[in-house]
Amino acid sequence: MKVGIDIVLKKIVRVNMMEDKKERLKELLDKQKQKGIKEEEKREYETVLEEVNELFPNTDSEEEVEILSKEDSKKITDELFEEFPFCSSGIEWTFMFYKTIFSNFVDYEGALEELVIKNHKVNNEICYIIDLNYQHVIKTKLIRIIHRVEEVRKWDRYIYSPQIKLVSEFPSNDIAVGWKK
């Protein structure tokens, strides 16, 4: 009988050791996964930082251009989607009452600056560059973006100014600008 109990106890110990090993392995895999996620987030942030340095090469302070946290970026992106009508290919421009679309043959910077300043009395309004490929949004002054619109322009990117309810999108070779009164 004692031999039978010893065998059962050894099996229980082995099962417990196997469960401990499985649990430890699971913990190690979870840590590795978290490390991979953090490394990916770091690479993504560095890519956005690189892009900011290319877009705004002579930026002296964080007040001029800032990369928002993931949480703040999500809030801004959600606000954009709530404010303007979107479809699978971007903004649904047929539902926008106030809009202007500049073709590729226009002086973007001058025309955009004239449109925004004339209609919105822009001074130092905050503006966001929202690139749907990244989790981070770039925050700066609208006037800085207007002067860098050619560099900022990409098909999956939006310029959004919540104070004046203005959005810009770059479909094909055009610049589409819409706003709410």
C-alpha angles and dihedrals in degrees: 000000000000090000090053092051091049091052092049091048091049090051090049090050090049092048090049091049090050091049090049090050091048091049092048091048090050090051091049091049091049091050090049091049092050090048090052091050092050092048090051091049090049091051090048092050091048089051091052090046090051090050092049090052090051094046096044106024098167099051113142104181142026088243090070097049126007134178108221125222118260090256095050090043091054090051092052093046091048090049090053091051091049094047100049134039112257132187131180093282097046133272115009096232094184088070093051112098097188112047145130127197119201117203123223091261097065129091094256098193097049096041094046093046091050093048095048098041094043096047102032108027089230120197116147104345116159116244135188132214106212116192110185091208092067136052093222125081122207117228124202142126117298092231090058090055094046089057090049099038095124091056094042094049115112129143095242096045131094132198111212130183111184096188093063096025093238128152133183127196131180109221114178106322096330135094114225118196124187134173144174125231 
